[in-house]
Amino acid sequence: MNKELIKLLFSTASIERWNDLPRPVKFIELDKQAHRMIIAYVLAHFEDDIDFYKLIHLGIAGILYRAVLTDLKSPVYHFLRKKKGKELDEFVLNNLKGLIDEELEYYVKIFNSDNSKEKRVLSASSYLASKWEFDMIYNFAPDIYGMREIKENIENELEDYYDLEGVKVLSLKKKSYDFISLCGNLRFQKRWANTPRVPETSVLGHMLFVAIVAFLFTKEYGGNNHKIYYNFFTGLFHDLPEALTRDIIAPVKHNVQGLDEILKTYENFLIDEKILPLVPKNIRDELKILITDEFANKLIIDNQVKKVDVAEDLLGMKGIDGSLIKAADHFAAFTEAYMSISHGIKSIELINAVKMLTEKYKNKKIYNIDLSKYFQKGFFE
């Protein structure tokens, strides 16, 4: 965790996609990357031999690669890779030098040359996420010059991944595709709906940011591979029920007595009745663990959950550091508020949020992580 890395990751919330085409809504790079990782989670579970530790690291490497290269159009990027691929890789690595550890640097280095199934899952997920966006644009303005060519190119690229079982299942556009689409809808829900901010962030993009911060926290305290997996994907899905409830602002959620508990009960009902029936059967039990009481510290044994009071009780075990993910969620809110203030949009809600979170995490530690150093203005300065 360092300010340059966080700022780079957060900069993807300002990168607009498809900005040379008429669009019904803005499409943002952070949202696309979040959708891609959700799709990758689904696709990977249709395969028997996926190394999820590698999948997560390669996925984050790809996000960082894209953050450095900003908004290069896909055809331009692929043309440049053919002509100057080595130089592009060196440019990205030089920009990331000192921001990431050696392990993540390794995955950035091999990102474009890797031919593993994990990389194929991520590539297929990227095309599926792009197609989900483009289908909306195409239906909005099908007769604009170049639309049909883009449509054909995306479909032709996807055909190369039909050896992956999950790609074939999603192409049927039945239940599993509806789940992917439900997740994609979270890009239309704004965070901090009651106050202007720059950049605006969606619930979908926020989920990925929390997942990566949870990943970084887990690496910082030396969490095992199980913790890397569960903490990352819990962060990635932690606000999924909001696809059906919408984001309810914190002042209402936490200051109306009893409302938070009622909302949790309603969310659990929606999870069972509306979300899980869409999910492929082989991941239903796990996804329920990830999104039910998402900030609880959970020991996981044979897909059974035992809650514990503090994350430290899970050291070295298979489980979810819920309190660490809650800290990642709060750090995302802190970043969203602070970055907007630094851009000159400083509503009283944002100022109060920064003050409240700074105070909340003063002298607070989880495992060996001194969280107070991240929840202060000086972290970004």
CORMO-V506023 format. One record per residue. N is the residue number from 0. PHI is phi in whole degrees, 0 to 359 (none if undefined). Layout:
BEGIN
n;phi
N;PHI
N;PHI
END
This chain:
BEGIN
n;phi
0;none
1;210
2;297
3;295
4;294
5;297
6;297
7;295
8;299
9;289
10;297
11;292
12;285
13;253
14;270
15;275
16;258
17;55
18;279
19;256
20;234
21;293
22;230
23;290
24;215
25;286
26;247
27;244
28;299
29;301
30;295
31;299
32;294
33;295
34;299
35;301
36;289
37;295
38;297
39;299
40;301
41;292
42;300
43;298
44;281
45;273
46;257
47;266
48;231
49;271
50;267
51;291
52;299
53;291
54;302
55;295
56;295
57;295
58;298
59;293
60;302
61;295
62;296
63;296
64;302
65;292
66;297
67;290
68;273
69;49
70;253
71;298
72;296
73;305
74;298
75;293
76;299
77;294
78;296
79;295
80;296
81;295
82;271
83;221
84;300
85;297
86;294
87;298
88;300
89;296
90;298
91;296
92;298
93;296
94;288
95;263
96;302
97;86
98;268
99;232
100;281
101;297
102;294
103;292
104;298
105;299
106;291
107;296
108;296
109;266
110;308
111;273
112;261
113;289
114;243
115;288
116;295
117;300
118;292
119;295
120;298
121;294
122;294
123;298
124;297
125;296
126;295
127;294
128;294
129;294
130;295
131;301
132;292
133;293
134;303
135;292
136;293
137;298
138;292
139;284
140;211
141;292
142;264
143;293
144;304
145;93
146;298
147;294
148;294
149;297
150;301
151;295
152;297
153;296
154;295
155;293
156;294
157;296
158;302
159;290
160;247
161;286
162;285
163;276
164;302
165;295
166;295
167;295
168;296
169;294
170;294
171;288
172;55
173;252
174;301
175;297
176;292
177;297
178;296
179;300
180;292
181;302
182;297
183;298
184;297
185;293
186;289
187;270
188;261
189;282
190;280
191;52
192;298
193;263
194;213
195;291
196;212
197;223
198;281
199;292
200;234
201;263
202;298
203;297
204;297
205;302
206;300
207;292
208;301
209;297
210;300
211;290
212;296
213;299
214;300
215;294
216;298
217;297
218;295
219;295
220;269
221;84
222;297
223;285
224;299
225;298
226;293
227;304
228;294
229;291
230;291
231;296
232;284
233;295
234;300
235;293
236;251
237;297
238;253
239;305
240;303
241;293
242;298
243;249
244;255
245;69
246;285
247;265
248;297
249;304
250;302
251;283
252;298
253;261
254;254
255;265
256;303
257;84
258;293
259;300
260;293
261;297
262;298
263;298
264;298
265;294
266;299
267;297
268;297
269;294
270;302
271;289
272;266
273;245
274;267
275;300
276;299
277;275
278;276
279;309
280;304
281;287
282;239
283;299
284;298
285;293
286;297
287;298
288;297
289;292
290;254
291;265
292;48
293;297
294;256
295;276
296;278
297;233
298;270
299;246
300;228
301;52
302;62
303;252
304;247
305;236
306;280
307;235
308;288
309;232
310;300
311;302
312;292
313;259
314;304
315;79
316;251
317;269
318;179
319;238
320;276
321;301
322;293
323;288
324;290
325;298
326;295
327;296
328;297
329;292
330;294
331;298
332;296
333;299
334;295
335;301
336;290
337;296
338;296
339;295
340;300
341;294
342;273
343;101
344;261
345;232
346;290
347;297
348;296
349;290
350;298
351;294
352;296
353;298
354;296
355;296
356;289
357;299
358;290
359;298
360;259
361;293
362;63
363;262
364;231
365;231
366;53
367;257
368;268
369;277
370;290
371;300
372;290
373;270
374;262
375;208
376;303
377;298
378;299
379;268
380;254
END
